[in-house]
Amino acid sequence: MTSTATAGLPEGCCTTTAGDLAQRYTEIRAQSRHLCHTLVPEDYVIQSMPDASPTKWHLAHTTWFFETFLLTPHFPSYRPFHPQFNYLFNSYYLTIGE
């Protein structure tokens, strides 16, 4: 994809390409996986306290954030992986989405 992620931004603001975004997401996901490398699968679903979501939710939220704020607004042909993710992984309930 050769389009830039600058739609709606001031001219000259940035020159981020789809490839740049994909690379950055890959780096972020690698860091997330590194932070979780000592966990066993069961650890991903436990909510350790009322005000902290499970690890699995945080990993999904990172993906939702990337889709919602970077891909969808700047790449018209992009389609979110699943429409329910906007509800499930949105932590900005009062300002973004439903």
Secondary structure, 3 states (H helix, E strand, C coil): CCCECCCCCCCCCCCCEHHHHHHHHHHHHHHHHHHCCCCCHHHHCCCCECCECCHHHHHHHHHHHHHHHHHHHHCCCCCCCCCCHHHHCCCCCCCCCC
